[in-house]
Amino acid sequence: MNKVPSKPKTAPSVELWSDGGLAGANPAPAGWAAILKSDSRMRALSGFAGHRTNNYVEVLAVISGLEVLRTRFEVKVFTDSQYVINGIYAIVDYLSRRRPDYLKTNRGLWDRMRVLMLKHNVRAVHVKGHAGVPLNEMADQLAGEAATTKIGSDFYLDEIPEYYLRKQAGVGKRKQKRSKVLV
C-alpha cells in the first residue's frame, strides 16, 4: 500500500514586539523588552543589560524574545529600530553568502541572531516609535523601567492593558504611516 505524503506542517506564528532603552546618555544603564503575542496569549519579558549602547539592547531585545521560543515559529518582529531592521536584512544577505560589513559592530549579538534565524522564519516590520502603537509603547515602557530599576520581568497577559489602548486613541488625529514589511 502506497502512503500519500502528508503536507508539511506550517509553523505556528507569533508577533515579537521589541525595544531597548537607556537611563541616560548613550551609552548608559540599559534595559530591553520583548513582548510575544500569539492568537490567545501574550508574554512580556524585560531585562537589565548593564552599561550598554541603545543599539546593543535593541538587538538583545529581539534575541531574548526569540530565545524563549522552544519550537520553530513564523516570527514577525515589530521594532522601531532601523539598526535592528538593517541587521536582520544583513543576516539574510549573510545567509545567502554575501557577508555584509554591517554586522561588525556587536558581532557576538548578530552571531546569536543568525543562529536563531536559522531556527525560526523571521520577518521584520518597522513601526514608528512613540506613535501610540500599543505594544510598541508597552515594550518601550518595560525597557525603560528595566534600565532605571535594573530589574527585569517576565509575565503573561490575556489582553493589552487599557492604558496602552488609551494612548493609541490620543494619537488618532495624526496620520500614521503604514508599516513596511522589509524581510
VENFENBEL-V808212 format. One line per field, one symbol per residue. ss: DSSP state (2 for helix, 1 for strand, 0 for the rest). phi: phi as a letter, one per 40 degrees, with the letter a starting at -180 (. if undefined). burial: # if it has 16 or more other C-alpha atoms within 10 Angstrom, else .. A space follows every 10 residues. Layout:
# VENFENBEL-V808212
ss = ???
phi = ???
burial = ???
This chain:
# VENFENBEL-V808212
ss = 0000000000 0111111111 1100000111 1111111000 0111111111 1102222222 2222222000 0011111110 0222222222 2222200000 2222002222 2222222220 1111110000 0002222222 2222222220 0011111000 0222222220 0000000001 100
phi = .ccccccccc ccbacbbbab abbicccadb bbabbbbbdb abbbbaacbg cbccddcccd ccdccccccc bcbcbbcbac ccccdccccc cdcdccgcfc cdcccfddcc cccdcccccb cbbbbcbccf bgcdcccccc cccccccccg bcaaabbcac dddcccdccc cdcccccccb cbb
burial = .......... ..######## ###....### #######... .########. ########## ######.... .######### #.######## ##.#...... .##......# ..##.##.## .#######.. ########## ########.# .#........ ...#..##.. .......... ...
